[in-house]
Amino acid sequence: MSTADELLVSRAARGDGEAFDQLVRRHTPRMYRVALRITGGPAEAEDVVQDAWISAWRGLGTFRAESRVSTWLYRVVTNAALAQVRRRRPTVSLDAALDSAGEGGYGLADTGLLADTRADPAERAVRAEEVNAVHRAIAKLDVAQRLPLVLRELEGLSYEEVAEVLQVSVPALRSRLHRARVALLARLEEVR
C-alpha cells in the first residue's frame, strides 16, 4: 500500500483531486480512531480529522517520502488532535467516546479482542468489560502517556513509526511506553 500511497500523494501534489480523494477514503478511518482516542469525543475527532486533511492537502508538496504516507498522516492527525486538546484545557475523559462506541465511535470489535464469535456470551461480556476498563484507564492517562500507547498498542504502529510520529528516538519512545504501561497498570489496579 505504501507505493500506491506515494503515487497518490505525488498525483495529488500535482493537483489530481481524485488521487487525494482516494487517500482520504483509504486513511480516514484510522485517522478518526486516533483522533477519537486522543480527544475523547466523536464531534471533536471529526473536526480534528477534517483539520488534519486540510493540513495534509497544504503539505502535499512538502512530503519527502522519507517515511510511509500512513506515518506522515498519523503525525498530521496527532498534531491536529493535540492542538485541539490544548485549546480546550482541561483534558476531557474518553469515557464519552467509549459510551458512544455503538453509535459510530470505535467499538470493542475494532480492538480485535472480541472478534471470537464462538465464545460463550458470558465470556464475551466479561471480555467486553475488560476491554472497556482498559479503554477507560487509557483515557485517564495524561495525553503524553496516552499518545504512545494509542499509536503502538491500539493502532499497531512499529516502534520506529511511533518514534517518527512523536519525533523522538526509539529509546526515548521505549522509555515513554514503559512509563505509560506502568501508569496504565496502576489505573487498572485502581479499578479492581
C-alpha positions in Angstrom: 0.0 0.0 0.0 2.9 2.3 0.6 3.9 2.5 -3.0 0.4 3.1 -4.0 0.0 5.8 -1.4 3.2 7.5 -2.6 1.9 7.6 -6.1 -1.4 9.0 -4.9 0.5 11.7 -2.9 2.6 12.5 -6.0 -0.5 12.8 -8.2 -2.4 14.8 -5.6 0.5 17.2 -5.2 0.2 17.9 -8.9 -3.5 18.8 -8.4 -5.2 15.4 -9.0 -8.3 15.7 -6.8 -9.3 12.1 -7.4 -5.9 10.9 -6.1 -6.4 12.9 -2.9 -10.0 11.6 -2.5 -8.5 8.0 -2.7 -6.1 8.9 0.1 -8.9 10.3 2.2 -11.1 7.2 1.7 -8.1 4.9 2.5 -6.8 6.7 5.6 -9.7 8.5 7.3 -10.9 5.5 9.4 -7.5 5.1 11.1 -7.1 8.8 11.5 -10.5 9.1 13.0 -9.7 6.3 15.6 -6.5 8.1 16.6 -8.3 11.5 16.9 -11.1 9.9 18.9 -8.8 8.2 21.3 -6.9 11.5 21.8 -9.7 14.0 22.0 -12.4 11.7 23.5 -15.4 13.0 21.6 -16.8 11.9 18.2 -17.6 15.5 17.1 -14.1 16.7 18.1 -12.5 13.8 16.4 -14.3 14.6 13.2 -13.2 18.2 13.4 -9.6 17.0 14.0 -9.6 14.7 11.0 -11.0 17.5 8.8 -8.3 19.9 10.1 -5.7 17.1 9.5 -6.8 16.6 5.9 -6.6 20.3 5.3 -3.1 20.4 6.7 -2.2 17.3 4.6 -3.6 18.9 1.4 -1.5 22.1 2.1 1.6 20.0 2.9 1.4 17.6 -0.1 4.3 19.4 -1.8 6.5 19.1 1.3 6.1 15.3 1.7 9.6 13.9 1.1 8.8 10.2 1.1 11.4 9.6 3.8 8.6 7.8 5.7 5.5 6.0 4.7 2.5 8.1 3.8 0.5 6.5 6.6 3.2 7.5 9.2 3.1 11.1 7.8 -0.7 11.1 8.1 -0.6 9.8 11.7 1.8 12.6 12.5 -0.6 15.2 10.9 -3.7 13.9 12.7 -1.8 13.6 16.0 -0.6 17.2 15.8 -4.2 18.3 15.0 -5.6 16.3 17.9 -3.0 17.6 20.3 -3.8 21.2 19.2 -7.5 20.6 19.8 -6.7 19.2 23.3 -4.5 22.2 24.2 -7.3 24.6 23.1 -9.8 23.1 25.5 -7.9 22.5 28.7 -8.5 20.6 30.9 -8.4 17.3 29.1 -11.8 15.6 28.8 -12.1 11.9 29.5 -12.6 9.4 26.7 -15.5 7.8 28.7 -18.0 9.6 26.4 -16.3 8.1 23.4 -16.4 4.6 24.9 -20.1 5.1 25.7 -20.8 6.0 22.1 -18.9 3.1 20.7 -22.1 1.5 19.5 -23.1 4.8 17.9 -20.4 5.1 15.2 -17.4 5.5 17.5 -14.7 3.0 17.8 -16.3 -0.1 19.1 -14.9 -3.1 21.0 -14.8 -5.1 17.9 -12.3 -2.6 16.5 -9.8 -3.9 19.0 -9.9 -7.4 17.8 -10.3 -8.6 21.3 -14.0 -9.5 20.9 -13.7 -11.0 17.4 -14.2 -14.6 18.5 -18.0 -15.1 17.9 -17.8 -18.7 19.0 -17.1 -17.6 22.6 -19.8 -18.1 25.2 -21.9 -14.9 25.6 -20.8 -14.7 29.2 -17.2 -14.9 28.2 -17.7 -12.2 25.6 -19.5 -10.0 28.2 -16.5 -10.4 30.6 -14.1 -9.7 27.8 -16.1 -6.6 26.8 -15.9 -5.2 30.3 -12.2 -5.9 30.5 -11.7 -4.0 27.2 -13.8 -1.1 28.4 -11.8 -1.0 31.6 -8.6 -0.8 29.6 -10.0 2.0 27.4 -11.3 3.9 30.4 -7.9 3.6 32.1 -6.1 4.8 29.0 -8.5 7.7 28.8 -7.4 8.8 32.3 -3.8 8.9 31.4 -2.0 12.2 30.6 -2.0 12.9 26.9 1.8 12.4 26.8 1.3 8.9 28.1 -1.9 8.1 26.2 -0.4 9.0 22.8 2.3 6.4 22.5 0.0 3.8 23.9 -2.7 4.5 21.4 -0.3 4.6 18.4 1.7 1.5 19.5 -0.8 -0.8 21.3 -4.1 0.2 19.7 -3.1 1.3 16.2 -0.3 -1.3 15.9 2.4 1.1 14.6 6.0 -0.2 14.9 8.3 1.4 17.5 10.1 3.2 14.6 6.9 4.6 13.2 5.6 5.8 16.6 9.0 7.4 17.3 8.8 9.2 14.0 5.3 10.4 14.6 6.2 11.7 18.0 9.6 13.0 16.8 11.6 11.1 19.5 14.3 8.5 19.3 13.3 4.8 19.6 15.0 4.5 23.1 13.1 7.6 24.3 9.9 6.1 23.0 10.5 2.8 24.7 11.0 4.7 27.9 7.8 6.7 27.4 5.9 3.5 26.7 7.3 1.8 29.8 6.2 4.7 32.0 2.8 4.8 30.2 2.3 1.0 30.7 3.2 1.3 34.4 0.7 4.2 34.8 -1.9 2.1 32.9 -1.4 -0.9 35.2 -1.7 1.4 38.2 -5.0 2.7 36.8 -6.2 -0.8 36.2 -5.3 -1.8 39.7 -7.5 1.1 41.0 -10.5 -0.4 39.1 -10.0 -3.9 40.7 
